[in-house]
Amino acid sequence: MTLTAAILSLALHLQAVDKPSIQYYQHAFTIRMLGQSTDVPLEPPAPTAPGFIAFRKNDAWAVWDDRGLTVRKGEQSLTTKMPEIAVSPRAFSRAEILRTLERVKNGDCTKEASALSGAKRIGKDVFFLLRWEDKAGKPWAEALVQVDLSIDKPRPKLLGRFGGLSTASKSIDDKLQVQRGELAIVEHAADSWGVSTYDATEKQFHTQAMGGTLISFDSVRESRALFVETSAYGTTIAGRLNIDTGTRKILYEGHERARFLDASSPEIVLAPAGSKTKLINCATGAVRMIPYLVEAKRVGKNILLWTPAEDPTAAWLMSPLTWETLTTWRYQERGPLSNAIQFLVAQSVL
């Protein structure tokens, strides 16, 4: 082989090695690009909620766990799930209380708080946002409770309720925030959502309406979030919220069932309609239509798409800057042994 042919052969080999590739094996994709390998499972492990959350000041403690809210100072201790709140006139109207009593009687729910939507400490005070769920696990009430860790005999104290329910879903969640010195949640009702706050100094709740029916809400960082809502006139709006200023920016609006890919930047919207999916890069405005219903995940600076969602037969690795296709994968019928051998050979190439 001449020197020129050897150099050409080496160049072609390096080009083949550097070319991105996709492989699929046992419910996970493997992306190889620029000498690196990234595994992308179809379903990553679900995040687990902590078993408890605790606050301490000297010998005083306030703890939420599966037993409920425990307040302890020295040898004094109280554990409660605050059943009195569910029928308290300070938190509910008479009609709501009667309805709750009927539901309790029918076994649809109990008076005891079943979860924690969030907790925050401000100085000597700890605030717990307790949540009540029915037997199907659907939230039906939340209440804000305060514990003063500085007094001789600390006890939970009901402060009231925000304008609607938070977006909490975990047994111990973190949806209670502090914004500009006030406790705050993003709350939602049947056909509206907003930012609800509690001023501990003035002892007042306030709600700022933000939009229509909330579909999803994901925090980007403490004061910024992404939301998807259904407007009053039937369109789906995907946007960005600044919680500090109470301002929102619409990134996409259409008649499709839009959703954000994740909470990372640049913001990517997937908008399925019929048997197609529109891809929108909200930063560059680049749009591409895929003639399939697809699932997607971010892989570095690129986007991996596949179809069908649970048992893929095709996949694409794309650059969201222009939606250029970098590489593709197609399912080929093979026996189990052949698939395993193909995977092992691919691993050895690395």
Phi, psi and omega per residue, in radians:
M1 nan 2.299 3.134
T2 -1.261 2.878 -3.140
L3 -1.093 -0.714 3.139
T4 -1.094 -0.739 3.133
A5 -1.157 -0.653 3.124
A6 -1.132 -0.745 3.134
I7 -1.128 -0.721 3.125
L8 -1.116 -0.724 3.121
S9 -1.106 -0.726 3.119
L10 -1.130 -0.725 -3.140
A11 -1.093 -0.752 3.115
L12 -1.128 -0.645 3.118
H13 -1.156 -0.767 3.137
L14 -1.133 -0.653 3.107
Q15 -1.105 -0.705 3.134
A16 -1.163 -0.659 -3.141
V17 -1.192 -0.666 -3.074
D18 -1.388 -0.276 -3.123
K19 -1.156 2.279 3.137
P20 -1.033 2.599 3.106
S21 -2.527 2.727 3.105
I22 -2.193 2.331 2.980
Q23 -2.275 2.691 -3.115
Y24 -2.293 2.242 -3.113
Y25 -2.713 2.225 3.079
Q26 0.866 0.999 3.017
H27 1.113 0.513 3.086
A28 -2.593 2.431 3.019
F29 -1.589 2.617 2.990
T30 -2.134 2.093 -3.135
I31 -1.813 2.167 3.074
R32 -1.995 2.217 -3.071
M33 -2.758 2.253 3.104
L34 0.945 0.726 3.074
G35 1.362 0.093 3.139
Q36 -2.042 2.664 -3.131
S37 -2.142 2.333 3.136
T38 -2.252 2.206 3.075
D39 -1.585 2.351 -3.123
V40 -2.235 1.635 3.117
P41 -1.204 2.566 3.099
L42 -1.059 -0.731 -3.136
E43 -2.251 1.708 3.103
P44 -1.165 2.762 3.134
P45 -0.977 2.361 3.136
A46 -1.202 2.404 3.105
P47 -1.120 2.461 -3.140
T48 -1.760 2.435 3.116
A49 -1.356 2.599 3.092
P50 -1.126 2.715 -3.116
G51 -1.344 -0.344 3.136
F52 -2.822 2.904 2.980
I53 -2.390 2.318 -2.996
A54 -2.311 2.543 3.072
F55 -2.278 2.470 -3.067
R56 -2.387 2.466 2.954
K57 -2.416 1.891 -3.047
N58 0.979 -2.037 -3.131
D59 -1.755 0.254 3.120
A60 -1.806 2.389 -3.110
W61 -2.275 2.553 2.944
A62 -2.323 2.073 -2.996
V63 -2.319 2.356 2.961
W64 -1.949 2.254 3.016
D65 -2.581 -2.867 -3.073
D66 -1.176 -0.208 3.060
R67 -1.455 -0.302 -3.079
G68 2.087 -2.643 -3.137
L69 -1.673 2.094 3.114
T70 -1.943 2.204 3.080
V71 -2.057 2.176 -3.078
R72 -2.390 2.405 3.002
K73 -2.493 2.058 -3.055
G74 1.081 -2.189 3.137
E75 -1.614 -0.094 3.126
Q76 -1.472 2.322 -3.110
S77 -2.586 2.465 3.094
L78 -2.424 2.276 3.061
T79 -2.131 2.241 -3.069
T80 -2.659 2.653 2.972
K81 -1.868 0.335 3.008
M82 0.899 0.910 -3.108
P83 -1.129 -0.422 -3.116
E84 -1.163 -0.423 -3.110
I85 -1.161 -0.636 -3.059
A86 -1.051 -0.383 -3.140
V87 -2.193 0.466 -3.117
S88 -1.531 2.268 3.075
P89 -1.129 -0.295 3.096
R90 -1.310 -0.334 -3.096
A91 -1.971 -0.488 -3.030
F92 -2.344 2.685 3.039
S93 -1.307 2.923 -3.139
R94 -1.071 -0.712 3.133
A95 -1.108 -0.698 3.120
E96 -1.152 -0.692 3.139
I97 -1.134 -0.762 3.120
L98 -1.091 -0.677 3.119
R99 -1.167 -0.680 3.110
T100 -1.128 -0.765 3.122
L101 -1.065 -0.660 3.107
E102 -1.169 -0.712 3.130
R103 -1.175 -0.665 3.082
V104 -1.106 -0.751 -3.141
K105 -1.081 -0.647 -3.120
N106 -1.442 -0.097 3.138
G107 1.453 0.207 -3.137
D108 -1.293 -0.482 -3.124
C109 -2.755 3.077 3.063
T110 -2.198 2.929 3.114
K111 -1.350 -0.265 -3.038
E112 -1.440 2.415 3.030
A113 -1.114 2.439 -3.045
S114 -1.988 -0.184 -3.075
A115 -2.742 2.967 3.125
L116 -2.099 2.067 -3.115
S117 -1.447 -0.299 3.112
G118 2.946 2.841 3.125
A119 -2.662 2.491 3.118
K120 -2.536 2.572 3.056
R121 -1.931 2.312 3.033
I122 -2.217 1.812 -3.097
G123 1.121 -2.187 -3.115
K124 -1.448 -0.152 -3.038
D125 -1.817 2.414 3.033
V126 -1.995 2.359 -3.106
F127 -2.033 2.243 3.130
F128 -2.041 2.275 3.040
L129 -1.751 1.718 -3.099
L130 -1.425 2.622 -3.098
R131 -2.249 2.401 3.064
W132 -1.897 2.299 3.133
E133 -2.169 2.628 3.095
D134 -1.451 -3.090 -3.049
K135 -1.185 -0.292 3.074
A136 -1.556 -0.005 -3.141
G137 1.496 0.183 -3.128
K138 -1.560 2.215 3.122
P139 -1.127 2.422 3.083
W140 -2.241 -0.171 3.104
A141 -2.827 2.673 2.996
E142 -2.448 2.644 3.112
A143 -2.544 2.512 -3.139
L144 -1.646 2.219 -3.086
V145 -2.150 2.462 -3.130
Q146 -2.019 2.459 3.016
V147 -2.218 2.088 3.094
D148 -1.580 1.892 -3.067
L149 -1.376 -0.087 -3.058
S150 -1.604 -0.274 -3.065
I151 -1.486 2.897 -3.064
D152 -1.151 -0.658 -3.097
K153 -2.230 1.359 -3.096
P154 -1.132 2.400 3.108
R155 -2.468 2.599 3.079
P156 -1.150 2.390 -3.100
K157 -2.206 2.197 3.123
L158 -1.253 2.234 3.083
L159 -1.768 -0.534 -3.135
G160 2.457 -2.789 -3.086
R161 -2.248 2.570 2.993
F162 -1.270 3.050 -3.062
G163 -1.142 -0.445 3.130
G164 -2.680 -2.904 3.135
L165 -1.548 2.574 3.043
S166 -1.288 3.109 3.109
T167 -1.611 0.248 -3.102
A168 -1.125 2.530 3.098
S169 -2.438 -0.312 -3.131
K170 -1.438 2.800 3.128
S171 -1.110 -0.597 2.971
I172 -2.279 1.873 -3.050
D173 -1.952 -3.111 -3.070
D174 -2.306 0.692 -3.050
K175 -1.481 -0.099 3.065
L176 -1.539 2.141 -3.097
Q177 -2.148 2.929 3.023
V178 -2.002 2.049 -3.139
Q179 -2.155 2.063 3.131
R180 0.913 0.731 3.084
G181 1.422 0.002 3.136
E182 -2.008 2.574 3.016
L183 -1.240 2.464 -3.056
A184 -2.579 2.601 2.970
I185 -2.407 2.741 2.879
V186 -1.560 2.037 -3.051
E187 -1.969 2.750 3.131
H188 -2.492 2.591 3.020
A189 -2.119 -2.882 -3.047
A190 -1.092 -0.733 -3.042
D191 -2.289 0.367 3.137
S192 -2.746 2.834 3.043
W193 -2.608 2.837 -3.114
G194 -2.991 -3.017 3.083
V195 -1.865 2.090 -3.098
S196 -1.932 2.353 -3.065
T197 -2.231 2.784 3.039
Y198 -2.274 2.136 3.083
D199 -1.608 1.885 -3.072
A200 -1.172 -0.461 3.131
T201 -1.300 -0.850 -3.134
E202 -1.468 -0.211 -3.105
K203 0.968 0.860 -3.104
Q204 -2.350 2.503 3.025
F205 -1.715 2.576 3.114
H206 -2.561 2.461 3.123
T207 -2.175 2.263 3.041
Q208 -1.837 1.996 -3.132
A209 -1.144 2.436 -3.097
M210 -2.116 -0.521 -3.086
G211 -3.107 -2.841 -3.070
G212 -1.477 -2.432 -3.077
T213 -1.289 2.079 -3.085
L214 -1.353 2.236 3.098
I215 -1.731 -0.788 3.126
S216 -2.651 2.727 3.139
F217 -2.625 2.148 -3.103
D218 -2.306 2.185 3.113
S219 -1.270 2.361 3.021
V220 -1.606 -0.851 2.933
R221 -2.617 -3.045 -2.910
E222 -0.997 -0.626 -3.064
S223 -1.887 -0.006 -3.115
R224 -2.232 2.572 -3.098
A225 -2.692 2.846 3.045
L226 -1.925 2.438 -3.137
F227 -2.340 2.697 2.980
V228 -2.272 2.298 -3.113
E229 -2.433 2.839 2.969
T230 -1.784 2.177 -3.097
S231 -1.348 2.972 -3.140
A232 -1.139 -0.402 -3.122
Y233 -1.811 0.287 2.906
G234 1.646 -0.030 3.110
T235 -1.525 2.846 3.049
T236 -1.771 2.243 -3.115
I237 -2.019 2.236 3.029
A238 -1.967 2.223 -3.055
G239 -2.626 -3.125 -3.132
R240 -2.103 2.389 -3.093
L241 -2.046 2.327 2.941
N242 -1.754 1.858 -3.042
I243 -1.199 -0.596 -3.126
D244 -1.069 -0.788 -3.079
T245 -1.658 -0.223 -3.116
G246 1.253 0.392 -3.134
T247 -1.858 2.665 -3.119
R248 -2.315 2.640 3.107
K249 -2.234 2.196 3.113
I250 -1.381 2.165 3.126
L251 -1.723 -0.513 3.108
Y252 -2.736 2.481 3.042
E253 -2.470 2.306 3.140
G254 -2.877 -3.103 -3.133
H255 -1.643 -0.035 3.111
E256 -1.380 2.973 3.049
R257 -1.516 1.394 -3.016
A258 -1.346 2.633 3.021
R259 -2.659 2.679 3.044
F260 -1.394 2.509 3.088
L261 -1.085 -0.801 3.107
D262 -2.888 -2.915 -3.106
A263 -1.736 0.190 -3.105
S264 -1.523 2.955 3.127
S265 -1.880 2.505 -0.031
P266 -1.260 2.645 -3.123
E267 -1.203 2.238 3.140
I268 -2.047 2.245 3.103
V269 -1.911 2.326 2.985
L270 -1.860 2.200 -3.079
A271 -2.214 1.547 3.126
P272 -1.300 2.481 3.090
A273 -2.613 2.064 -3.083
G274 1.130 -2.134 3.127
S275 -1.850 0.287 -3.103
K276 -2.129 2.850 3.086
T277 -2.348 2.202 3.062
K278 -1.614 2.334 3.093
L279 -1.891 2.255 -3.110
I280 -2.238 2.158 2.971
N281 -1.576 1.890 -3.033
C282 -1.239 -0.290 3.126
A283 -1.467 -0.739 -3.098
T284 -1.744 -0.317 -3.071
G285 1.444 0.024 3.139
A286 -1.145 2.353 -3.100
V287 -2.242 2.444 3.025
R288 -2.491 2.442 3.105
M289 -1.797 2.207 3.072
I290 -1.811 2.265 -3.082
P291 -1.378 0.596 3.111
Y292 -2.529 2.797 2.898
L293 -1.462 2.159 -2.997
V294 -2.195 2.730 2.876
E295 -1.821 2.821 -3.076
A296 -2.673 2.655 3.025
K297 -2.527 2.621 3.093
R298 -1.409 2.329 3.076
V299 -2.214 1.695 -3.031
G300 1.117 -2.204 3.125
K301 -1.572 -0.011 -3.066
N302 -1.928 3.012 -3.114
I303 -2.152 2.218 3.039
L304 -1.702 2.219 3.096
L305 -2.113 2.563 3.092
W306 -2.608 2.825 3.107
T307 -2.672 2.549 -0.231
P308 -1.149 3.008 -3.009
A309 -1.130 -0.784 -2.993
E310 -1.651 -0.393 -3.108
D311 -2.446 1.362 -2.964
P312 -1.083 2.477 2.998
T313 -2.127 -0.156 3.110
A314 -2.656 2.578 3.120
A315 -2.593 2.659 3.136
W316 -2.362 2.426 2.974
L317 -1.856 2.115 -3.037
M318 -2.201 2.650 2.974
S319 -1.580 2.127 -3.097
P320 -1.252 -0.182 3.140
L321 -1.085 -0.781 -3.128
T322 -2.274 -0.016 -3.038
W323 1.096 0.576 3.006
E324 -1.223 2.376 3.080
T325 -1.428 2.113 -3.110
L326 -1.535 -0.663 3.078
T327 -2.883 2.846 -3.122
T328 -2.328 2.890 3.053
W329 -2.429 2.430 3.074
R330 -2.268 2.462 3.120
Y331 -1.224 2.355 3.049
Q332 -2.174 2.292 -3.085
E333 -1.103 2.140 3.089
R334 -2.551 2.789 3.038
G335 -1.353 2.887 -3.139
P336 -0.985 -0.707 -3.125
L337 -1.147 -0.732 3.140
S338 -1.099 -0.734 3.106
N339 -1.070 -0.750 -3.118
A340 -1.138 -0.738 3.132
I341 -1.115 -0.744 3.119
Q342 -1.040 -0.717 -3.129
F343 -1.162 -0.773 -3.117
L344 -1.138 -0.677 3.115
V345 -1.139 -0.737 3.132
A346 -1.083 -0.693 3.116
Q347 -1.118 -0.654 -3.092
S348 -1.232 -0.428 3.116
V349 -1.102 -0.534 3.122
L350 -1.164 nan nan
